[in-house]
Amino acid sequence: MRALTIVPQKEGSLAVTDVPEPRPADGELLVDGIAVGVCGTDREIAAGEYGAPPPGRDRLVLGHESLGRVRSAPEGSGFTAGDLVVGVVRRPDPEPCGACARGQFDMCRNGRYTERGIKELDGYASERWAVDPRFAVRLDPALEDVGMLLEPTTVVVKAWQQVQAVGSRAWFEPRTALVTGAGPIGLLAAMLGVQQGLEVHVLDRATDGPKPGIVADLGATYHDDPVDEVAARIRPDVVIEATGATSVVFDAIAATGTYGVTCLTSVTSAGRRLRIDAGAVNRELVLENDAVVGSVNANVDHYRGAVQALGRADVGWLRRLVTRRVPLEHATEAFTAHDDDIKVAIDLRDAGA
């Protein structure tokens, strides 16, 4: 069968190649791939920045934003043939730390976890794949066009849970949220904020294209002004930072009102230097009881929460986030950015097209 593979940490090795058919272990599901989403992590792996193949192998099957349909399922697995499913990305380490042992492998303490399509486990960008049913979640059939958005939704489900956990150290009833960045993570974070009944503002550099309209139709307010100017007007209780841009990160931290919570969901590239007034940042964090928390990855509970969030969403609105679809045979084209890209998906059903 065909799959999108790479030699990790070797730039220019991304290619659609032949790989062996999956052999489900006892109790595993066999799944026909429908699609995978492409995100910044995939692009960084394709650029040779990181990634690790399965032990004893040179190439890694990419793809962690999965979507597939169950071809066969063992009795007692909780799944049946025809189910629409998404596979979880991370697996706990073989000798689990305390967090992994409690199902919180997104918070692994020792770093010996593995991740499909990223670290030592093949991903989901293949025509077929196998998965342990403990690491699969079922989707409503109505989400077939947009189910590859589930994994990025898990990231923001966790982010909002972290905001609530930090805020609950004292009375916390946020009313206004600012999301910096109108990529998939930012837009999905805004969607969850709206679902919580918050007044949501989204900030991005784009002045045209699909983003302003998508934000408006969500019921949120779109801005393209500098962060500090927007924050001065709205004084957000919560900031979800989804750009990873160095200057925006620090402006976001300073943007909240008193007792504000900032959640960082994007990784900033190393080596970018910025002059900041560290004393002022420290003073504001302390005197206003502000908090900054980083959030990455997700566990099974977050996947279940994401299923509920997508189930409450307007499917037509979600479809607008998937701005480009590329057949598997031409999957490498998904890694060349287009101006109006939000989420690019690789269609695994169109192999050989």
Order of alpha helices (4+ residues) and beta strands (2+ residues): beta-beta-beta-alpha-beta-beta-beta-beta-alpha-beta-beta-beta-beta-alpha-beta-alpha-beta-alpha-beta-alpha-beta-alpha-beta-alpha-beta-alpha-alpha-beta-beta
